[in-house]
C-alpha cells in the first residue's frame, strides 16, 4: 500500500500506517526527523519499524534497513512473512536490508559509517532504520567517542533529507546518559508492564520536536496485521452539537405502553441509561426486550454487547420469551458481540465497539454488563472516564444505549461503583422486595435528563412474553429531571418499613 503522503514531499508529515500512532503524533512522523524507539527486547521495536517501512515504501519512497548485531536478514524475512503488511515484491526494489554486523566486528565504527553513507548515497532512501543503534556503543572506548559518532551519523544522514529511526534496547537510565538522546528529534518508548493485574504492552511518546503530541502512555497489541495502538482519549471525542443537531421530538420508544408512559413517551436519541439493580431484578431481560422490540415493532437496528452471556445463552433467553432473535439477526436488524469476561481489555474493546457502531449504525445498543466491562479498572477517575467514552460512542451515532450495572446485594447506592450514574443521561432502577412469602420486582425511572418522567416505583413482572409493568395511580404524575431529583422524594414518601431503600407498603394500582 502506498501512502499518498509520500507522493507529496511538500507536506510536513509521514503517515506511519500504524493504527493510533499518527493520532498520537498529531499527523505522523515529521519529515526529515531523527527518532529513537527504545525498549527492552521483545517489546515490539522491530515490528513497528517494519510496519512503517512496508506502509510507506514505494518507487518514489525507498526504505533502507541497516542491521547491526541483530538477527541475519534471512531470519528476519522469515518472521516478517507472518505479518499481513509484508510484501515480498518490495524487497530489493523499494525496501533494502543491509547487514552491518560483519563490517562492524571486523573494521570498526569509522568503516561502518562510510559503508552506511555509501548505501544511502546510492539508493537515496526517504526512510532509514538502524536496528540496533545501541550496538554501536559496544564498540567505543568512551562516551565521548560514542557522542562524536552519533553526531556524525545524524549530520551526514541529515544531508540526504531522510527520516531516520534509531532502534535500541535502551533502559530508562540510558535516556539520561547515552549521548544520542541529546541530538535526536524524537523519542518513543515501548515496554511491558502490569496494568489492572495483567501484562500489557505500553507505548509513550516522550519527545517529538515541533509536535504537540500526546504524552500519555497508551496500550497496544501485536497481531497478524502488526501493531495497533489504542488511544481512546484522542479517538473518542464528544461532539457538543450532537444532541442539538437531532430533532428533540424524535424519541426512542421501548415498545411497552406502560414503560413508555414511565418515560413520558420515550428516550431522547443519543442518551445512555444505566439499568441498575441487584442480581435477579431483570436487567438482562429488560435490555434484550429493548433490542428485540426495537427491531420488530419500529424497524430499528439493535446492537447487543455481552460480556457475560454467550451467543447460545442469549438466543436461549430470547426463545424463552418467544422472541425470534435469530430471524432478526438474519435480516440484519440485530447484531450480537460477545466478549468473554477473561478476554476483556477495556481500551481495546472501546475501539472494537466504536468500529462496530460505525459499521452497523445501530439505533439501539445494550451493554451487558458495565460491571464486568470495568471490573479490572481500579481507579474511580479512570472508571468515570471509560463510561464517558462509551457513552460518547453512542451519542455520536445518535443511538440510545442501555448499560447494565450490578449492585451488590445490601450495598447502598444506585450503581456498582457509585460513579456511573454521574456520567450517563438516565438511570432505570430495578429492585425487589420480600412481601409475605413472595418476592416482587419493581421499576423506577430514577433519572432522565431534560425529560419529564413518571415518578415513583412500579411493580414489574417477568412473564412468558417479557416484562409486564403495573403503574401505581398515585405515581403517574410526570416530573422533570432538570430540577431536584423527585424520585428520591417519591421513594421516601412511599416508604413504610424499608429494605435496601425499597418500600413494602402496597397501594392501589392498575396493570398496563
DAQUI-V236747 format. One record per residue. N is the residue number from 1. SS is DSSP state (helix for helix, strand for strand, loop for the rest). D_CENTER is the distance of its C-alpha to the mean C-alpha in Angstrom with 1 decimal. Layout:
# DAQUI-V236747
N:SS:D_CENTER
N:SS:D_CENTER
This chain:
# DAQUI-V236747
1:loop:25.5
2:loop:27.0
3:loop:25.1
4:helix:26.9
5:helix:26.6
6:helix:28.9
7:helix:31.7
8:loop:31.7
9:loop:32.9
10:loop:33.4
11:loop:29.7
12:loop:28.4
13:strand:25.1
14:strand:24.4
15:loop:21.1
16:loop:19.9
17:loop:18.2
18:loop:15.4
19:strand:12.0
20:loop:10.6
21:helix:14.0
22:helix:15.9
23:helix:13.6
24:helix:14.1
25:loop:17.7
26:loop:18.3
27:loop:19.4
28:loop:20.1
29:strand:22.9
30:strand:26.0
31:loop:28.8
32:loop:31.4
33:loop:29.4
34:strand:29.8
35:strand:26.6
36:strand:26.5
37:strand:23.7
38:strand:24.6
39:loop:23.7
40:loop:25.4
41:loop:26.4
42:loop:23.7
43:loop:20.8
44:loop:20.1
45:helix:22.3
46:helix:24.4
47:helix:21.8
48:helix:20.0
49:helix:23.4
50:helix:24.4
51:helix:21.2
52:helix:22.0
53:helix:25.7
54:helix:25.6
55:helix:23.4
56:helix:25.8
57:loop:29.1
58:strand:31.7
59:loop:35.4
60:loop:35.0
61:strand:32.4
62:loop:33.6
63:strand:31.7
64:strand:33.5
65:strand:32.4
66:strand:34.9
67:strand:34.8
68:loop:36.7
69:loop:37.0
70:loop:33.9
71:loop:34.3
72:loop:36.7
73:helix:35.6
74:helix:36.5
75:helix:34.3
76:helix:31.4
77:helix:31.7
78:helix:31.9
79:helix:28.5
80:helix:27.1
81:loop:28.1
82:loop:25.4
83:loop:22.7
84:loop:22.4
85:loop:22.7
86:loop:26.2
87:loop:29.1
88:helix:32.5
89:helix:34.3
90:helix:33.0
91:strand:34.5
92:loop:37.7
93:loop:37.4
94:loop:34.3
95:strand:32.9
96:strand:35.4
97:strand:35.3
98:strand:38.0
99:strand:38.9
100:loop:40.3
101:helix:40.7
102:helix:44.4
103:helix:45.5
104:helix:43.9
105:helix:45.7
106:helix:49.0
107:helix:49.3
108:loop:47.1
109:helix:44.8
110:helix:47.1
111:helix:47.7
112:helix:43.9
113:helix:43.2
114:helix:45.9
115:helix:44.6
116:helix:41.0
117:helix:42.4
118:helix:44.7
119:helix:41.9
120:helix:39.9
121:helix:43.2
122:helix:43.8
123:helix:40.5
124:loop:39.2
125:loop:35.5
126:loop:32.8
127:strand:30.4
128:strand:31.6
129:strand:30.0
130:strand:32.0
131:strand:30.9
132:loop:31.8
133:helix:33.3
134:helix:33.8
135:helix:36.4
136:helix:38.7
137:helix:39.0
138:helix:40.7
139:helix:43.6
140:loop:44.5
141:loop:47.1
142:loop:45.7
143:helix:42.7
144:helix:44.8
145:helix:45.2
146:helix:41.4
147:helix:40.9
148:helix:43.5
149:helix:42.1
150:helix:38.6
151:helix:40.0
152:helix:42.1
153:helix:39.1
154:helix:37.1
155:helix:40.2
156:helix:41.4
157:helix:38.1
158:helix:37.5
159:loop:40.7
160:loop:39.1
161:loop:36.1
162:loop:33.5
163:strand:30.0
164:strand:30.0
165:strand:27.6
166:strand:29.3
167:strand:27.7
168:strand:28.9
169:loop:28.5
170:loop:28.7
171:loop:28.3
172:helix:27.8
173:helix:31.6
174:helix:31.9
175:helix:30.0
176:helix:32.8
177:helix:35.7
178:loop:35.2
179:helix:36.9
180:helix:34.5
181:helix:31.9
182:helix:34.4
183:loop:34.8
184:loop:31.4
185:loop:29.1
186:strand:25.7
187:strand:24.3
188:strand:20.9
189:strand:20.7
190:strand:18.7
191:strand:19.3
192:strand:18.5
193:strand:18.4
194:strand:18.1
195:strand:15.0
196:loop:15.4
197:loop:18.2
198:strand:16.6
199:strand:17.1
200:strand:14.2
201:strand:14.5
202:strand:14.1
203:strand:14.9
204:strand:16.5
205:strand:18.7
206:strand:21.8
207:strand:24.0
208:strand:24.2
209:loop:27.4
210:loop:27.4
211:loop:23.7
212:loop:21.9
213:loop:18.9
214:loop:16.0
215:loop:17.6
216:loop:14.8
217:loop:13.8
218:strand:10.5
219:strand:9.6
220:strand:10.4
221:strand:11.8
222:strand:15.2
223:strand:16.1
224:loop:18.9
225:loop:17.5
226:strand:17.2
227:strand:14.5
228:strand:10.9
229:strand:9.4
230:loop:5.9
231:loop:6.8
232:helix:5.1
233:helix:8.8
234:helix:10.1
235:helix:8.4
236:loop:8.2
237:loop:11.9
238:loop:14.3
239:loop:17.4
240:loop:20.5
241:loop:22.5
242:loop:20.4
243:loop:22.6
244:loop:25.8
245:loop:25.5
246:loop:25.7
247:loop:29.0
248:loop:29.4
249:loop:31.7
250:loop:29.3
251:strand:28.3
252:strand:26.4
253:loop:29.0
254:loop:28.4
255:loop:31.5
256:loop:33.6
257:helix:36.4
258:helix:36.4
259:helix:32.6
260:helix:32.6
261:helix:35.6
262:helix:33.7
263:loop:31.0
264:loop:33.9
265:loop:33.1
266:loop:29.3
267:strand:25.9
268:strand:25.1
269:loop:22.5
270:loop:19.1
271:loop:19.6
272:strand:17.6
273:strand:20.0
274:strand:20.0
275:strand:22.2
276:strand:23.6
277:strand:26.3
278:loop:27.7
279:loop:27.7
280:loop:30.0
281:loop:29.9
282:loop:28.4
283:helix:24.7
284:helix:23.8
285:helix:26.9
286:helix:26.2
287:helix:22.7
288:helix:24.0
289:helix:27.1
290:helix:25.0
291:helix:23.3
292:helix:26.5
293:helix:28.8
294:helix:26.6
295:helix:27.0
296:helix:30.7
297:helix:32.1
298:helix:30.2
299:loop:28.8
300:loop:25.3
301:loop:22.4
302:strand:20.3
303:strand:17.0
304:strand:17.2
305:strand:14.2
306:strand:15.9
307:loop:15.1
308:loop:18.9
309:loop:21.2
310:loop:21.6
311:helix:22.4
312:helix:26.0
313:helix:26.1
314:helix:24.4
315:helix:27.0
316:helix:29.7
317:helix:28.8
318:helix:29.1
319:helix:32.3
320:helix:33.7
321:loop:33.6
322:loop:35.0
323:loop:31.8
324:loop:31.4
325:helix:27.6
326:helix:28.3
327:helix:30.2
328:helix:27.6
329:helix:25.0
330:helix:27.8
331:loop:28.4
332:loop:24.8
333:loop:24.5
334:strand:22.1
335:strand:19.2
336:strand:18.1
337:strand:14.9
338:strand:15.7
339:loop:13.6
340:loop:16.2
341:helix:16.0
342:helix:16.7
343:helix:13.8
344:loop:11.0
345:loop:8.4
346:helix:6.3
347:helix:3.5
348:helix:4.4
349:helix:5.1
350:helix:2.9
351:helix:3.4
352:helix:6.5
353:helix:7.4
354:helix:7.4
355:helix:9.4
356:helix:11.5
357:helix:12.4
358:helix:13.4
359:helix:15.4
360:helix:17.0
361:loop:17.5
362:loop:18.2
363:loop:20.5
364:strand:19.6
365:strand:16.7
366:strand:17.2
367:strand:14.8
368:strand:17.0
369:loop:16.3
370:helix:14.3
371:helix:16.6
372:helix:15.5
373:helix:11.8
374:loop:12.4
375:loop:15.5
376:loop:14.8
377:loop:13.7
378:loop:17.1
379:loop:17.1
380:helix:17.7
381:helix:16.5
382:helix:13.0
383:helix:13.1
384:helix:14.3
385:helix:11.6
386:helix:8.8
387:helix:11.3
388:helix:11.9
389:helix:8.5
390:helix:8.7
391:helix:12.2
392:helix:11.7
393:helix:10.1
394:helix:13.2
395:helix:15.5
396:helix:14.9
397:helix:15.9
398:loop:18.8
399:loop:18.0
400:strand:19.3
401:strand:17.1
402:strand:18.7
403:strand:16.7
404:strand:18.9
405:strand:19.5
406:strand:22.2
407:loop:24.9
408:loop:26.8
409:loop:30.5
410:loop:32.6
411:loop:29.9
412:loop:30.5
413:loop:27.8
414:loop:25.9
415:loop:22.5
416:loop:21.6
417:loop:20.7
418:loop:22.4
419:loop:19.5
420:helix:17.7
421:helix:20.8
422:helix:20.8
423:loop:17.6
424:loop:18.2
425:loop:21.0
426:strand:23.0
427:strand:23.9
428:strand:25.8
429:strand:27.6
430:strand:29.0
431:strand:31.8
432:strand:34.8
433:strand:38.3
434:strand:41.1
435:strand:44.1
436:loop:47.2
437:loop:46.5
438:strand:43.5
439:strand:39.9
440:strand:38.8
441:strand:35.3
442:strand:34.6
443:strand:32.1
444:strand:31.6
445:strand:29.7
446:strand:29.1
447:strand:27.3
448:strand:26.6
449:loop:26.3
450:loop:28.9
451:loop:30.3
452:strand:33.6
453:strand:33.2
454:strand:35.6
455:loop:36.0
456:loop:36.8
457:strand:36.1
458:strand:37.1
459:strand:37.9
460:strand:35.6
461:strand:36.7
462:strand:34.7
463:strand:37.2
464:loop:37.5
465:loop:36.1
466:strand:33.2
467:strand:33.3
468:strand:36.5
469:strand:36.7
470:strand:40.0
471:strand:40.1
472:strand:42.3
473:helix:44.8
474:helix:44.7
475:helix:41.0
476:loop:40.8
477:loop:41.1
478:strand:37.9
479:strand:36.6
480:strand:34.1
481:loop:31.0
482:loop:31.3
483:loop:33.9
484:loop:34.4
485:loop:32.8
486:helix:35.7
487:helix:34.2
488:helix:34.9
489:helix:38.4
490:helix:38.7
491:helix:37.8
492:helix:40.2
493:helix:43.1
494:loop:42.7
495:loop:42.8
496:loop:45.7
497:loop:44.9
498:strand:41.1
499:strand:39.0
500:loop:35.5
501:loop:36.0
502:strand:37.0
503:strand:40.5
504:loop:43.1
505:loop:45.5
506:loop:46.0
507:loop:46.8
508:loop:48.0
509:strand:45.4
510:strand:45.1
511:strand:42.9
512:loop:41.0
